[in-house]
């Protein structure tokens, strides 16, 4: 099984965004804050994956998305 809340290459290196994991009650939360797409500058992507450990439910939560600029877009 693949869980892909964004489904694109994200730039893990040389960015100012953060990614973290937290468990609250029966929910495991993975959050990406101010991430950018690989090869794109100026993106600010904010989203979460929430896994309910009791029911097995998976939720995607999307926050503010600001598109950056680039002269080339990876495929």
N, CA, C and O atoms as a CHARMM CRD file, in Angstrom:
* protein
*
  300
    1    1 UNK  N      0.83800  -1.16200   0.00000 PROA 1      0.00000
    2    1 UNK  CA     0.00000   0.00000   0.00000 PROA 1      0.00000
    3    1 UNK  C      0.89200   1.23600   0.00000 PROA 1      0.00000
    4    1 UNK  O      1.90800   1.29200   0.69300 PROA 1      0.00000
    5    2 UNK  N      0.49500   2.20800  -0.77900 PROA 2      0.00000
    6    2 UNK  CA     1.18600   3.49400  -0.83100 PROA 2      0.00000
    7    2 UNK  C      0.22300   4.57100  -0.35700 PROA 2      0.00000
    8    2 UNK  O     -0.93100   4.61200  -0.78400 PROA 2      0.00000
    9    3 UNK  N      0.69000   5.42900   0.51300 PROA 3      0.00000
   10    3 UNK  CA    -0.10100   6.57600   0.95800 PROA 3      0.00000
   11    3 UNK  C      0.59800   7.81000   0.40300 PROA 3      0.00000
   12    3 UNK  O      1.70000   8.15200   0.83200 PROA 3      0.00000
   13    4 UNK  N     -0.04800   8.48100  -0.55800 PROA 4      0.00000
   14    4 UNK  CA     0.58000   9.61000  -1.24700 PROA 4      0.00000
   15    4 UNK  C     -0.31200  10.84500  -1.18500 PROA 4      0.00000
   16    4 UNK  O     -1.12500  11.06300  -2.08300 PROA 4      0.00000
   17    5 UNK  N     -0.17000  11.65300  -0.14100 PROA 5      0.00000
   18    5 UNK  CA    -1.04000  12.81800  -0.00300 PROA 5      0.00000
   19    5 UNK  C     -0.78100  13.90500  -1.03900 PROA 5      0.00000
   20    5 UNK  O     -1.66300  14.71500  -1.32200 PROA 5      0.00000
   21    6 UNK  N      0.41900  13.92900  -1.60500 PROA 6      0.00000
   22    6 UNK  CA     0.73100  14.94800  -2.60500 PROA 6      0.00000
   23    6 UNK  C      1.08800  14.32900  -3.94500 PROA 6      0.00000
   24    6 UNK  O      0.75700  14.90300  -4.98200 PROA 6      0.00000
   25    7 UNK  N      1.74800  13.18500  -3.96100 PROA 7      0.00000
   26    7 UNK  CA     2.02100  12.44100  -5.18400 PROA 7      0.00000
   27    7 UNK  C      3.01200  13.09100  -6.13200 PROA 7      0.00000
   28    7 UNK  O      2.93900  12.86000  -7.33900 PROA 7      0.00000
   29    8 UNK  N      3.91900  13.88300  -5.63300 PROA 8      0.00000
   30    8 UNK  CA     4.95300  14.52200  -6.44000 PROA 8      0.00000
   31    8 UNK  C      6.27300  14.45200  -5.67800 PROA 8      0.00000
   32    8 UNK  O      6.30100  14.21600  -4.47000 PROA 8      0.00000
   33    9 UNK  N      7.37000  14.66500  -6.41700 PROA 9      0.00000
   34    9 UNK  CA     8.67600  14.73500  -5.76500 PROA 9      0.00000
   35    9 UNK  C      8.76500  16.02900  -4.96500 PROA 9      0.00000
   36    9 UNK  O      8.54300  17.11900  -5.49300 PROA 9      0.00000
   37   10 UNK  N      9.09000  15.89200  -3.69600 PROA 10     0.00000
   38   10 UNK  CA     9.28300  17.06400  -2.84800 PROA 10     0.00000
   39   10 UNK  C     10.76500  17.23700  -2.57900 PROA 10     0.00000
   40   10 UNK  O     11.51800  16.26400  -2.54500 PROA 10     0.00000
   41   11 UNK  N     11.17500  18.46800  -2.38900 PROA 11     0.00000
   42   11 UNK  CA    12.57200  18.76600  -2.13000 PROA 11     0.00000
   43   11 UNK  C     12.84400  18.64400  -0.63900 PROA 11     0.00000
   44   11 UNK  O     12.43300  19.49000   0.15400 PROA 11     0.00000
   45   12 UNK  N     13.53600  17.58800  -0.27600 PROA 12     0.00000
   46   12 UNK  CA    13.86000  17.35500   1.13100 PROA 12     0.00000
   47   12 UNK  C     15.11100  18.11900   1.55100 PROA 12     0.00000
   48   12 UNK  O     15.25900  18.48600   2.71700 PROA 12     0.00000
   49   13 UNK  N     15.99800  18.35400   0.61100 PROA 13     0.00000
   50   13 UNK  CA    17.26200  19.04200   0.90200 PROA 13     0.00000
   51   13 UNK  C     17.16000  20.51900   0.54700 PROA 13     0.00000
   52   13 UNK  O     16.42800  20.90100  -0.36600 PROA 13     0.00000
   53   14 UNK  N     17.88700  21.32600   1.26700 PROA 14     0.00000
   54   14 UNK  CA    17.99800  22.76200   0.97500 PROA 14     0.00000
   55   14 UNK  C     16.65100  23.47500   0.93500 PROA 14     0.00000
   56   14 UNK  O     16.40500  24.27600   0.03300 PROA 14     0.00000
   57   15 UNK  N     15.80500  23.20500   1.86800 PROA 15     0.00000
   58   15 UNK  CA    14.53000  23.92100   1.93900 PROA 15     0.00000
   59   15 UNK  C     14.33900  24.44600   3.35200 PROA 15     0.00000
   60   15 UNK  O     15.02800  24.04500   4.29100 PROA 15     0.00000
   61   16 UNK  N     13.40500  25.33500   3.46800 PROA 16     0.00000
   62   16 UNK  CA    13.16500  25.89400   4.79600 PROA 16     0.00000
   63   16 UNK  C     11.98900  25.22600   5.49200 PROA 16     0.00000
   64   16 UNK  O     11.67300  25.56900   6.63100 PROA 16     0.00000
   65   17 UNK  N     11.34100  24.28500   4.83000 PROA 17     0.00000
   66   17 UNK  CA    10.18500  23.61600   5.41500 PROA 17     0.00000
   67   17 UNK  C     10.57500  22.57300   6.44800 PROA 17     0.00000
   68   17 UNK  O     11.74500  22.22300   6.60100 PROA 17     0.00000
   69   18 UNK  N      9.57000  22.09300   7.14600 PROA 18     0.00000
   70   18 UNK  CA     9.79500  21.07000   8.16200 PROA 18     0.00000
   71   18 UNK  C      8.82100  19.91900   7.95900 PROA 18     0.00000
   72   18 UNK  O      7.73000  20.09500   7.41600 PROA 18     0.00000
   73   19 UNK  N      9.22700  18.76000   8.39600 PROA 19     0.00000
   74   19 UNK  CA     8.35700  17.58100   8.39800 PROA 19     0.00000
   75   19 UNK  C      8.46800  16.95300   9.77800 PROA 19     0.00000
   76   19 UNK  O      9.55500  16.87000  10.35000 PROA 19     0.00000
   77   20 UNK  N      7.34600  16.51800  10.30000 PROA 20     0.00000
   78   20 UNK  CA     7.37300  15.91400  11.62500 PROA 20     0.00000
   79   20 UNK  C      6.25600  14.90500  11.77700 PROA 20     0.00000
   80   20 UNK  O      5.33200  14.83600  10.96600 PROA 20     0.00000
   81   21 UNK  N      6.36600  14.12300  12.84100 PROA 21     0.00000
   82   21 UNK  CA     5.38100  13.09000  13.17400 PROA 21     0.00000
   83   21 UNK  C      4.99700  13.27800  14.62400 PROA 21     0.00000
   84   21 UNK  O      5.83700  13.59100  15.46800 PROA 21     0.00000
   85   22 UNK  N      3.71400  13.08500  14.90800 PROA 22     0.00000
   86   22 UNK  CA     3.22600  13.22200  16.28000 PROA 22     0.00000
   87   22 UNK  C      2.07200  12.24800  16.48100 PROA 22     0.00000
   88   22 UNK  O      1.28800  12.00000  15.56500 PROA 22     0.00000
   89   23 UNK  N      1.97900  11.70300  17.67900 PROA 23     0.00000
   90   23 UNK  CA     0.86300  10.82700  18.01400 PROA 23     0.00000
   91   23 UNK  C      0.00200  11.52300  19.06000 PROA 23     0.00000
   92   23 UNK  O      0.47900  11.90800  20.12700 PROA 23     0.00000
   93   24 UNK  N     -1.28400  11.67700  18.72600 PROA 24     0.00000
   94   24 UNK  CA    -2.25000  12.28700  19.63700 PROA 24     0.00000
   95   24 UNK  C     -3.41100  11.31000  19.78400 PROA 24     0.00000
   96   24 UNK  O     -4.15000  11.05900  18.83200 PROA 24     0.00000
   97   25 UNK  N     -3.56200  10.76700  20.98000 PROA 25     0.00000
   98   25 UNK  CA    -4.61800   9.77100  21.19600 PROA 25     0.00000
   99   25 UNK  C     -4.40700   8.57400  20.28800 PROA 25     0.00000
  100   25 UNK  O     -3.34400   7.95400  20.30500 PROA 25     0.00000
  101   26 UNK  N     -5.42300   8.24900  19.49300 PROA 26     0.00000
  102   26 UNK  CA    -5.31400   7.10700  18.57800 PROA 26     0.00000
  103   26 UNK  C     -5.01000   7.56100  17.15200 PROA 26     0.00000
  104   26 UNK  O     -5.26900   6.82300  16.20100 PROA 26     0.00000
  105   27 UNK  N     -4.46100   8.77000  16.99300 PROA 27     0.00000
  106   27 UNK  CA    -4.11500   9.27800  15.67300 PROA 27     0.00000
  107   27 UNK  C     -2.61600   9.49600  15.54300 PROA 27     0.00000
  108   27 UNK  O     -1.98600  10.11100  16.40300 PROA 27     0.00000
  109   28 UNK  N     -2.05700   8.98400  14.45800 PROA 28     0.00000
  110   28 UNK  CA    -0.66200   9.21100  14.11500 PROA 28     0.00000
  111   28 UNK  C     -0.66200  10.24900  12.99800 PROA 28     0.00000
  112   28 UNK  O     -1.24500  10.02100  11.93800 PROA 28     0.00000
  113   29 UNK  N     -0.01100  11.38900  13.23200 PROA 29     0.00000
  114   29 UNK  CA    -0.06600  12.52000  12.30800 PROA 29     0.00000
  115   29 UNK  C      1.32100  12.76500  11.71400 PROA 29     0.00000
  116   29 UNK  O      2.30800  12.89500  12.43800 PROA 29     0.00000
  117   30 UNK  N      1.37500  12.82500  10.38500 PROA 30     0.00000
  118   30 UNK  CA     2.58100  13.20500   9.65700 PROA 30     0.00000
  119   30 UNK  C      2.28100  14.53400   8.98500 PROA 30     0.00000
  120   30 UNK  O      1.28300  14.66200   8.27600 PROA 30     0.00000
  121   31 UNK  N      3.14100  15.52600   9.20300 PROA 31     0.00000
  122   31 UNK  CA     2.87800  16.85800   8.64300 PROA 31     0.00000
  123   31 UNK  C      4.08300  17.38500   7.87900 PROA 31     0.00000
  124   31 UNK  O      5.22700  17.23800   8.31000 PROA 31     0.00000
  125   32 UNK  N      3.80300  18.00000   6.73800 PROA 32     0.00000
  126   32 UNK  CA     4.79600  18.69500   5.93700 PROA 32     0.00000
  127   32 UNK  C      4.39800  20.16000   5.93100 PROA 32     0.00000
  128   32 UNK  O      3.28200  20.50100   5.54000 PROA 32     0.00000
  129   33 UNK  N      5.31100  21.03300   6.36400 PROA 33     0.00000
  130   33 UNK  CA     5.00300  22.46400   6.46900 PROA 33     0.00000
  131   33 UNK  C      6.00200  23.27100   5.64100 PROA 33     0.00000
  132   33 UNK  O      7.21400  23.13500   5.80500 PROA 33     0.00000
  133   34 UNK  N      5.48400  24.10100   4.76200 PROA 34     0.00000
  134   34 UNK  CA     6.28600  24.98000   3.89800 PROA 34     0.00000
  135   34 UNK  C      7.27400  24.20500   3.03400 PROA 34     0.00000
  136   34 UNK  O      8.39500  24.66200   2.80900 PROA 34     0.00000
  137   35 UNK  N      6.86600  23.04200   2.55400 PROA 35     0.00000
  138   35 UNK  CA     7.70300  22.25100   1.64600 PROA 35     0.00000
  139   35 UNK  C      7.60600  22.81200   0.23800 PROA 35     0.00000
  140   35 UNK  O      6.67700  23.55500  -0.07900 PROA 35     0.00000
  141   36 UNK  N      8.57000  22.45600  -0.60900 PROA 36     0.00000
  142   36 UNK  CA     8.48400  22.84200  -2.01100 PROA 36     0.00000
  143   36 UNK  C      8.69900  21.62700  -2.89800 PROA 36     0.00000
  144   36 UNK  O      9.31800  20.64100  -2.49600 PROA 36     0.00000
  145   37 UNK  N      8.17000  21.72100  -4.12200 PROA 37     0.00000
  146   37 UNK  CA     8.35900  20.65200  -5.10000 PROA 37     0.00000
  147   37 UNK  C      9.80300  20.65900  -5.57500 PROA 37     0.00000
  148   37 UNK  O     10.45700  21.70200  -5.60000 PROA 37     0.00000
  149   38 UNK  N     10.29000  19.48700  -5.94900 PROA 38     0.00000
  150   38 UNK  CA    11.65300  19.36100  -6.45000 PROA 38     0.00000
  151   38 UNK  C     11.79900  20.20300  -7.71700 PROA 38     0.00000
  152   38 UNK  O     10.98500  20.08800  -8.63300 PROA 38     0.00000
  153   39 UNK  N     12.82100  21.04100  -7.77300 PROA 39     0.00000
  154   39 UNK  CA    13.09800  21.84800  -8.95300 PROA 39     0.00000
  155   39 UNK  C     12.29400  23.13400  -9.04600 PROA 39     0.00000
  156   39 UNK  O     12.42400  23.86900 -10.02500 PROA 39     0.00000
  157   40 UNK  N     11.46800  23.42300  -8.05100 PROA 40     0.00000
  158   40 UNK  CA    10.63700  24.62500  -8.05900 PROA 40     0.00000
  159   40 UNK  C     11.03600  25.48700  -6.86100 PROA 40     0.00000
  160   40 UNK  O     11.19900  24.97500  -5.75400 PROA 40     0.00000
  161   41 UNK  N     11.19000  26.77300  -7.07800 PROA 41     0.00000
  162   41 UNK  CA    11.51800  27.66300  -5.96800 PROA 41     0.00000
  163   41 UNK  C     10.29300  28.47900  -5.58000 PROA 41     0.00000
  164   41 UNK  O      9.47300  28.83200  -6.42700 PROA 41     0.00000
  165   42 UNK  N     10.18100  28.76800  -4.31100 PROA 42     0.00000
  166   42 UNK  CA     9.11200  29.62100  -3.82700 PROA 42     0.00000
  167   42 UNK  C      7.83700  28.92100  -3.41400 PROA 42     0.00000
  168   42 UNK  O      6.91000  29.57200  -2.93200 PROA 42     0.00000
  169   43 UNK  N      7.76200  27.60300  -3.59000 PROA 43     0.00000
  170   43 UNK  CA     6.57500  26.86200  -3.14700 PROA 43     0.00000
  171   43 UNK  C      6.44900  26.91700  -1.63100 PROA 43     0.00000
  172   43 UNK  O      7.44900  26.99600  -0.91700 PROA 43     0.00000
  173   44 UNK  N      5.23400  26.87700  -1.15600 PROA 44     0.00000
  174   44 UNK  CA     4.95000  26.65800   0.26500 PROA 44     0.00000
  175   44 UNK  C      3.75900  25.71200   0.30700 PROA 44     0.00000
  176   44 UNK  O      2.61100  26.12900   0.15300 PROA 44     0.00000
  177   45 UNK  N      4.05000  24.43500   0.51800 PROA 45     0.00000
  178   45 UNK  CA     3.04000  23.38200   0.52700 PROA 45     0.00000
  179   45 UNK  C      2.86400  22.89200   1.95200 PROA 45     0.00000
  180   45 UNK  O      3.84200  22.58400   2.63400 PROA 45     0.00000
  181   46 UNK  N      1.61800  22.81800   2.40200 PROA 46     0.00000
  182   46 UNK  CA     1.31600  22.42100   3.77600 PROA 46     0.00000
  183   46 UNK  C      0.23500  21.35000   3.76000 PROA 46     0.00000
  184   46 UNK  O     -0.87200  21.58700   3.27800 PROA 46     0.00000
  185   47 UNK  N      0.55700  20.16700   4.29000 PROA 47     0.00000
  186   47 UNK  CA    -0.42900  19.09400   4.30800 PROA 47     0.00000
  187   47 UNK  C     -0.08200  18.06500   5.36800 PROA 47     0.00000
  188   47 UNK  O      1.04100  18.01600   5.87000 PROA 47     0.00000
  189   48 UNK  N     -1.07600  17.24000   5.69800 PROA 48     0.00000
  190   48 UNK  CA    -0.91700  16.19800   6.71600 PROA 48     0.00000
  191   48 UNK  C     -1.51000  14.88700   6.21500 PROA 48     0.00000
  192   48 UNK  O     -2.39400  14.86600   5.35900 PROA 48     0.00000
  193   49 UNK  N     -0.99600  13.79800   6.77600 PROA 49     0.00000
  194   49 UNK  CA    -1.63000  12.48200   6.69700 PROA 49     0.00000
  195   49 UNK  C     -1.94400  12.09400   8.12800 PROA 49     0.00000
  196   49 UNK  O     -1.08100  12.16100   9.00300 PROA 49     0.00000
  197   50 UNK  N     -3.18300  11.68900   8.36200 PROA 50     0.00000
  198   50 UNK  CA    -3.60600  11.27100   9.70200 PROA 50     0.00000
  199   50 UNK  C     -4.06300   9.81500   9.62600 PROA 50     0.00000
  200   50 UNK  O     -4.98100   9.47700   8.87800 PROA 50     0.00000
  201   51 UNK  N     -3.41100   8.96400  10.41100 PROA 51     0.00000
  202   51 UNK  CA    -3.73500   7.53900  10.45400 PROA 51     0.00000
  203   51 UNK  C     -4.38400   7.23000  11.79300 PROA 51     0.00000
  204   51 UNK  O     -3.79200   7.45800  12.84800 PROA 51     0.00000
  205   52 UNK  N     -5.59500   6.71300  11.74600 PROA 52     0.00000
  206   52 UNK  CA    -6.29100   6.33600  12.97000 PROA 52     0.00000
  207   52 UNK  C     -5.89300   4.90600  13.30000 PROA 52     0.00000
  208   52 UNK  O     -6.21300   3.98200  12.55200 PROA 52     0.00000
  209   53 UNK  N     -5.20200   4.72000  14.40900 PROA 53     0.00000
  210   53 UNK  CA    -4.69000   3.39700  14.76300 PROA 53     0.00000
  211   53 UNK  C     -5.77800   2.46500  15.28300 PROA 53     0.00000
  212   53 UNK  O     -5.55800   1.25700  15.37300 PROA 53     0.00000
  213   54 UNK  N     -6.94000   3.00000  15.62400 PROA 54     0.00000
  214   54 UNK  CA    -8.05100   2.15800  16.09300 PROA 54     0.00000
  215   54 UNK  C     -8.90100   1.63600  14.94700 PROA 54     0.00000
  216   54 UNK  O     -9.27600   0.46400  14.91900 PROA 54     0.00000
  217   55 UNK  N     -9.20500   2.53200  13.99000 PROA 55     0.00000
  218   55 UNK  CA   -10.12100   2.16600  12.90200 PROA 55     0.00000
  219   55 UNK  C     -9.41300   1.86300  11.59400 PROA 55     0.00000
  220   55 UNK  O     -9.99900   1.24400  10.70500 PROA 55     0.00000
  221   56 UNK  N     -8.15800   2.29100  11.45800 PROA 56     0.00000
  222   56 UNK  CA    -7.43700   2.11600  10.20400 PROA 56     0.00000
  223   56 UNK  C     -7.76200   3.18600   9.17000 PROA 56     0.00000
  224   56 UNK  O     -7.28900   3.11400   8.03600 PROA 56     0.00000
  225   57 UNK  N     -8.56600   4.18000   9.55000 PROA 57     0.00000
  226   57 UNK  CA    -8.93300   5.25500   8.62000 PROA 57     0.00000
  227   57 UNK  C     -7.71500   6.12200   8.30600 PROA 57     0.00000
  228   57 UNK  O     -6.87600   6.37700   9.16900 PROA 57     0.00000
  229   58 UNK  N     -7.63900   6.56900   7.05200 PROA 58     0.00000
  230   58 UNK  CA    -6.56800   7.44800   6.59200 PROA 58     0.00000
  231   58 UNK  C     -7.20600   8.74400   6.11400 PROA 58     0.00000
  232   58 UNK  O     -8.12700   8.72200   5.29700 PROA 58     0.00000
  233   59 UNK  N     -6.71800   9.87800   6.62300 PROA 59     0.00000
  234   59 UNK  CA    -7.24400  11.18600   6.21700 PROA 59     0.00000
  235   59 UNK  C     -6.11100  12.04300   5.68700 PROA 59     0.00000
  236   59 UNK  O     -5.00800  12.03900   6.23400 PROA 59     0.00000
  237   60 UNK  N     -6.39000  12.78000   4.61400 PROA 60     0.00000
  238   60 UNK  CA    -5.47400  13.78800   4.09900 PROA 60     0.00000
  239   60 UNK  C     -6.04500  15.14700   4.47800 PROA 60     0.00000
  240   60 UNK  O     -7.22900  15.41000   4.26600 PROA 60     0.00000
  241   61 UNK  N     -5.20300  16.00700   5.03700 PROA 61     0.00000
  242   61 UNK  CA    -5.62200  17.35400   5.42700 PROA 61     0.00000
  243   61 UNK  C     -4.70000  18.33000   4.69800 PROA 61     0.00000
  244   61 UNK  O     -3.47800  18.26700   4.83000 PROA 61     0.00000
  245   62 UNK  N     -5.31100  19.23800   3.92500 PROA 62     0.00000
  246   62 UNK  CA    -4.52600  20.18400   3.13100 PROA 62     0.00000
  247   62 UNK  C     -4.67000  21.58800   3.68600 PROA 62     0.00000
  248   62 UNK  O     -5.77300  22.05300   3.97300 PROA 62     0.00000
  249   63 UNK  N     -3.53100  22.25500   3.83200 PROA 63     0.00000
  250   63 UNK  CA    -3.50700  23.64100   4.27900 PROA 63     0.00000
  251   63 UNK  C     -3.20600  24.54700   3.10500 PROA 63     0.00000
  252   63 UNK  O     -3.55800  24.24100   1.96600 PROA 63     0.00000
  253   64 UNK  N     -2.55600  25.65800   3.38500 PROA 64     0.00000
  254   64 UNK  CA    -2.24000  26.65100   2.37600 PROA 64     0.00000
  255   64 UNK  C     -1.22000  26.10500   1.37600 PROA 64     0.00000
  256   64 UNK  O     -0.20200  25.53300   1.76600 PROA 64     0.00000
  257   65 UNK  N     -1.50400  26.28800   0.07600 PROA 65     0.00000
  258   65 UNK  CA    -0.57800  25.95100  -1.00000 PROA 65     0.00000
  259   65 UNK  C     -0.26800  27.24200  -1.74500 PROA 65     0.00000
  260   65 UNK  O     -1.17600  27.88800  -2.26900 PROA 65     0.00000
  261   66 UNK  N      0.99500  27.62000  -1.79500 PROA 66     0.00000
  262   66 UNK  CA     1.43100  28.77100  -2.56300 PROA 66     0.00000
  263   66 UNK  C      2.37700  28.26800  -3.63500 PROA 66     0.00000
  264   66 UNK  O      3.40100  27.66000  -3.32500 PROA 66     0.00000
  265   67 UNK  N      2.04100  28.51700  -4.91100 PROA 67     0.00000
  266   67 UNK  CA     2.85800  28.02900  -6.02300 PROA 67     0.00000
  267   67 UNK  C      4.06600  28.92800  -6.22700 PROA 67     0.00000
  268   67 UNK  O      3.96300  30.15400  -6.19100 PROA 67     0.00000
  269   68 UNK  N      5.20500  28.29900  -6.43900 PROA 68     0.00000
  270   68 UNK  CA     6.43200  29.02800  -6.71400 PROA 68     0.00000
  271   68 UNK  C      6.60900  29.23900  -8.20200 PROA 68     0.00000
  272   68 UNK  O      5.68000  29.04800  -8.98600 PROA 68     0.00000
  273   69 UNK  N      7.80100  29.63200  -8.57900 PROA 69     0.00000
  274   69 UNK  CA     8.09900  29.88000  -9.98500 PROA 69     0.00000
  275   69 UNK  C      9.32700  29.08400 -10.39100 PROA 69     0.00000
  276   69 UNK  O     10.22000  28.81600  -9.58600 PROA 69     0.00000
  277   70 UNK  N      9.34300  28.71600 -11.66400 PROA 70     0.00000
  278   70 UNK  CA    10.49100  28.01700 -12.22100 PROA 70     0.00000
  279   70 UNK  C     10.37100  28.05200 -13.73200 PROA 70     0.00000
  280   70 UNK  O      9.26900  28.13800 -14.27300 PROA 70     0.00000
  281   71 UNK  N     11.50400  27.98600 -14.41300 PROA 71     0.00000
  282   71 UNK  CA    11.46900  27.94700 -15.87000 PROA 71     0.00000
  283   71 UNK  C     11.32300  26.53400 -16.38900 PROA 71     0.00000
  284   71 UNK  O     11.03800  26.34300 -17.57100 PROA 71     0.00000
  285   72 UNK  N     11.51100  25.53400 -15.53800 PROA 72     0.00000
  286   72 UNK  CA    11.33200  24.14200 -15.95100 PROA 72     0.00000
  287   72 UNK  C     10.58500  23.39100 -14.86300 PROA 72     0.00000
  288   72 UNK  O     10.77100  23.64100 -13.67200 PROA 72     0.00000
  289   73 UNK  N      9.75000  22.47800 -15.28600 PROA 73     0.00000
  290   73 UNK  CA     8.95400  21.69400 -14.35000 PROA 73     0.00000
  291   73 UNK  C      9.27500  20.21700 -14.53300 PROA 73     0.00000
  292   73 UNK  O      9.12400  19.69400 -15.63700 PROA 73     0.00000
  293   74 UNK  N      9.71100  19.54000 -13.49200 PROA 74     0.00000
  294   74 UNK  CA    10.00400  18.11200 -13.61300 PROA 74     0.00000
  295   74 UNK  C      8.73400  17.31900 -13.86700 PROA 74     0.00000
  296   74 UNK  O      7.64700  17.72000 -13.45000 PROA 74     0.00000
  297   75 UNK  N      8.87500  16.21000 -14.54300 PROA 75     0.00000
  298   75 UNK  CA     7.71900  15.35000 -14.83800 PROA 75     0.00000
  299   75 UNK  C      7.77900  14.10600 -13.99800 PROA 75     0.00000
  300   75 UNK  O      6.89800  13.25200 -14.09600 PROA 75     0.00000
